[in-house]
């Protein structure tokens, strides 16, 4: 019997309101090769990252080089337009650990989604109106595209929407 490669991945992003001025967002990534955790704290209402920390317990690349220094570079970044390019540039200038930038980005996306929760819940009760409601929501806020299974490519909800 030939050897078969076995790979599984779990990623969890959670957001918590700490107080009236602070949110915490964390991303945990565990797969066959990686076990890592990143957390950011964000000041409200301007959505500025005020603290970032993380830990790589297991990685196919060994330790994530300069992890703490790389996370310090995102302090002061505001969550919003252009943040992905900024985060990748800042972290990439310090370390080649691509999973780190991905996880910080996931934390930021979690914060954005936390603010869309009320809009998602406001969906019309009639099933015939729901797909159109969500399609327009994604079209108006393209960051929602591919953020969950319902808004993933191939879903009837995002049919006809081409992200930039």
Sine and cosine of phi, psi and omega as CSV:
sin_phi,cos_phi,sin_psi,cos_psi,sin_omega,cos_omega
0.00,0.00,0.77,-0.64,-0.01,-1.00
-0.95,0.32,0.46,-0.89,0.09,-1.00
-0.94,0.35,0.71,-0.71,0.01,-1.00
-0.91,-0.42,0.78,-0.63,0.03,-1.00
-0.95,0.33,0.75,-0.67,0.03,-1.00
-0.89,-0.45,0.82,-0.57,-0.01,-1.00
-0.64,-0.77,0.71,-0.71,0.09,-1.00
-0.64,-0.77,0.48,-0.88,-0.04,-1.00
-0.63,-0.78,0.67,-0.74,0.13,-0.99
-0.77,-0.63,0.73,-0.68,0.06,-1.00
-0.75,-0.67,0.73,-0.69,-0.01,-1.00
-0.75,-0.66,0.75,-0.66,0.09,-1.00
-0.83,-0.56,0.76,-0.64,0.01,-1.00
-0.73,-0.69,0.47,-0.88,-0.03,-1.00
-0.77,-0.64,0.66,-0.75,-0.01,-1.00
-0.69,-0.72,0.70,-0.71,0.09,-1.00
-0.99,0.11,0.91,-0.42,-0.03,-1.00
-0.98,0.18,-0.77,0.64,0.07,-1.00
-0.43,-0.90,-0.13,-0.99,-0.07,-1.00
-0.88,0.47,-0.40,0.92,-0.04,-1.00
-0.94,-0.34,-0.01,1.00,-0.14,-0.99
-0.65,-0.76,0.71,-0.70,0.16,-0.99
-0.87,-0.49,0.49,-0.87,0.07,-1.00
-0.85,-0.53,0.74,-0.68,0.04,-1.00
-0.79,-0.62,0.73,-0.68,-0.01,-1.00
-0.76,-0.65,0.50,-0.86,0.04,-1.00
-0.77,-0.64,0.78,-0.62,0.04,-1.00
-0.89,-0.46,0.80,-0.60,-0.01,-1.00
-0.86,-0.52,0.87,-0.50,0.04,-1.00
-0.74,-0.68,0.80,-0.59,0.13,-0.99
-0.58,-0.82,-0.15,-0.99,-0.06,-1.00
-0.85,0.53,-0.50,0.87,-0.09,-1.00
-0.94,-0.35,-0.34,0.94,-0.18,-0.98
-0.79,-0.62,0.61,-0.79,0.16,-0.99
-0.63,-0.77,0.96,-0.27,-0.12,-0.99
-0.61,-0.79,0.39,-0.92,-0.04,-1.00
-0.61,-0.79,0.71,-0.70,0.09,-1.00
-0.70,-0.71,0.63,-0.77,0.03,-1.00
-0.69,-0.72,0.69,-0.73,0.11,-0.99
-0.84,-0.54,0.49,-0.87,0.14,-0.99
-0.91,-0.42,0.68,-0.74,-0.12,-0.99
-0.82,-0.58,0.73,-0.68,0.04,-1.00
-1.00,0.05,0.73,-0.68,0.05,-1.00
-0.99,-0.16,0.45,-0.89,0.06,1.00
-1.00,-0.02,-0.05,1.00,-0.11,-0.99
-0.99,0.15,-0.05,1.00,0.04,-1.00
0.84,0.54,0.67,0.74,0.02,-1.00
-1.00,-0.04,0.76,-0.65,0.07,-1.00
-0.94,0.33,0.85,-0.52,-0.04,-1.00
-0.95,-0.32,-0.24,0.97,0.02,-1.00
-0.33,-0.94,0.61,-0.79,0.07,-1.00
-0.62,-0.78,0.68,-0.73,0.06,-1.00
-0.58,-0.81,0.32,-0.95,-0.01,-1.00
-0.23,-0.97,0.15,-0.99,0.01,-1.00
-0.47,-0.88,0.74,-0.67,0.12,-0.99
-0.93,-0.36,0.95,-0.32,-0.02,-1.00
-1.00,0.09,-0.51,0.86,-0.01,-1.00
-0.47,-0.88,0.69,-0.72,0.01,-1.00
-0.44,-0.90,0.56,-0.83,0.03,-1.00
-0.92,0.40,-0.28,0.96,-0.01,-1.00
-0.99,-0.17,0.21,0.98,-0.10,-1.00
0.98,0.18,-0.50,-0.86,0.04,-1.00
-0.92,0.39,0.49,-0.87,0.12,-0.99
-0.98,0.18,0.96,-0.28,-0.10,-1.00
-0.87,0.50,0.67,-0.75,0.07,-1.00
0.83,0.56,0.62,0.79,-0.06,-1.00
-0.81,0.59,-0.81,0.59,-0.06,-1.00
-0.89,0.45,-0.68,0.73,-0.01,-1.00
-0.91,0.42,-0.64,0.77,0.02,-1.00
-0.90,0.43,-0.66,0.76,0.01,-1.00
-0.93,0.37,-0.54,0.84,0.05,-1.00
-0.88,0.48,-0.49,0.87,-0.07,-1.00
-0.92,0.39,-0.37,0.93,-0.03,-1.00
-1.00,0.06,-0.14,0.99,0.08,-1.00
-0.87,0.50,0.75,-0.66,-0.02,-1.00
0.99,-0.12,-0.24,0.97,0.04,-1.00
-0.95,0.32,0.69,-0.72,0.05,-1.00
-0.99,-0.12,0.70,-0.72,0.03,-1.00
-0.96,0.26,0.85,-0.52,-0.02,-1.00
0.30,-0.95,-0.37,-0.93,-0.03,-1.00
-0.81,0.59,0.70,-0.71,0.07,-1.00
0.98,0.19,-0.02,1.00,-0.10,-1.00
-0.91,0.42,-0.56,0.83,-0.05,-1.00
-0.90,0.43,-0.70,0.71,0.01,-1.00
-0.91,0.42,-0.65,0.76,0.01,-1.00
-0.90,0.43,-0.74,0.68,-0.02,-1.00
-0.88,0.47,-0.73,0.69,0.00,-1.00
-0.88,0.48,-0.65,0.76,0.01,-1.00
-0.92,0.40,-0.71,0.70,-0.03,-1.00
-0.91,0.41,-0.76,0.64,-0.03,-1.00
-0.93,0.36,-0.65,0.76,0.00,-1.00
-0.90,0.44,-0.42,0.91,0.03,-1.00
-0.96,0.28,-0.30,0.95,-0.07,-1.00
-0.96,-0.30,-0.60,0.80,-0.07,-1.00
-0.57,-0.82,0.44,-0.90,0.06,-1.00
-0.99,-0.11,0.30,0.96,-0.01,-1.00
-0.98,0.18,1.00,0.01,-0.09,-1.00
-0.90,0.43,-0.47,0.88,0.03,-1.00
-0.89,0.46,-0.52,0.85,-0.02,-1.00
-0.90,0.43,-0.75,0.66,0.02,-1.00
-0.88,0.48,-0.68,0.73,0.03,-1.00
-0.84,0.54,-0.70,0.72,-0.06,-1.00
-0.94,0.34,-0.61,0.79,0.08,-1.00
-0.90,0.44,-0.68,0.73,0.04,-1.00
-0.86,0.50,-0.67,0.75,0.02,-1.00
-0.89,0.47,-0.64,0.77,0.07,-1.00
-0.86,0.50,-0.69,0.73,0.01,-1.00
-0.90,0.43,-0.68,0.73,0.05,-1.00
-0.87,0.49,-0.59,0.80,0.05,-1.00
-0.87,0.50,-0.67,0.74,0.03,-1.00
-0.89,0.46,-0.71,0.70,0.02,-1.00
-0.86,0.51,-0.72,0.69,-0.01,-1.00
-0.91,0.42,-0.53,0.85,0.03,-1.00
-0.88,0.48,-0.54,0.84,0.01,-1.00
-0.99,0.15,-0.22,0.97,0.03,-1.00
-0.99,-0.11,-0.05,1.00,-0.05,-1.00
-0.81,0.58,-0.75,0.67,-0.03,-1.00
-0.88,0.47,-0.59,0.81,0.03,-1.00
-0.92,0.39,-0.65,0.76,0.02,-1.00
-0.90,0.43,-0.64,0.77,-0.02,-1.00
-0.94,0.34,-0.42,0.91,-0.05,-1.00
-0.98,0.22,0.20,0.98,0.00,-1.00
-0.84,0.54,0.64,-0.77,0.04,-1.00
-0.88,0.48,0.56,-0.83,-0.04,-1.00
-0.94,0.34,-0.44,0.90,-0.02,-1.00
-0.95,0.30,0.83,-0.55,-0.04,-1.00
-0.84,0.54,-0.55,0.84,-0.03,-1.00
-0.91,0.40,-0.37,0.93,-0.02,-1.00
-0.99,-0.13,-0.23,0.97,-0.15,-0.99
-0.93,0.37,-0.70,0.71,-0.03,-1.00
-0.88,0.48,-0.71,0.71,0.02,-1.00
-0.89,0.46,-0.64,0.77,0.02,-1.00
-0.88,0.48,-0.76,0.65,-0.02,-1.00
-0.94,0.35,-0.60,0.80,0.03,-1.00
-0.87,0.49,-0.71,0.70,0.02,-1.00
-0.90,0.43,-0.60,0.80,0.02,-1.00
-0.88,0.48,-0.72,0.70,0.01,-1.00
-0.93,0.37,-0.66,0.75,0.01,-1.00
-0.87,0.49,-0.65,0.76,-0.02,-1.00
-0.97,0.22,-0.43,0.90,0.01,-1.00
-0.74,-0.67,0.99,0.15,-0.13,-0.99
-0.87,0.50,-0.31,0.95,0.04,-1.00
-0.89,0.46,-0.33,0.95,0.03,-1.00
-0.97,0.26,-0.35,0.94,-0.03,-1.00
-0.86,0.52,0.79,-0.61,0.04,-1.00
0.91,0.42,0.38,0.92,0.03,-1.00
-1.00,0.00,-0.27,0.96,0.08,-1.00
-0.47,-0.88,0.15,-0.99,-0.05,-1.00
-0.87,0.49,-0.60,0.80,-0.02,-1.00
-0.91,0.42,-0.50,0.86,-0.04,-1.00
-0.96,-0.27,0.32,0.95,-0.04,-1.00
-0.99,0.10,0.43,-0.90,0.06,-1.00
-0.80,0.59,0.69,-0.73,-0.03,-1.00
0.99,-0.14,-0.30,0.95,0.04,-1.00
-0.95,0.31,0.61,-0.80,0.03,-1.00
-0.89,0.45,-0.42,0.91,-0.01,-1.00
-0.91,0.41,-0.61,0.79,-0.07,-1.00
-0.98,-0.20,0.19,0.98,0.02,-1.00
-0.85,0.53,0.77,-0.63,0.00,-1.00
1.00,0.02,-0.06,1.00,0.03,-1.00
-0.99,-0.17,0.84,-0.55,0.03,-1.00
-0.93,-0.36,0.94,-0.35,0.00,-1.00
-0.93,0.37,0.45,-0.89,0.00,-1.00
-0.92,0.40,0.00,0.00,0.00,0.00
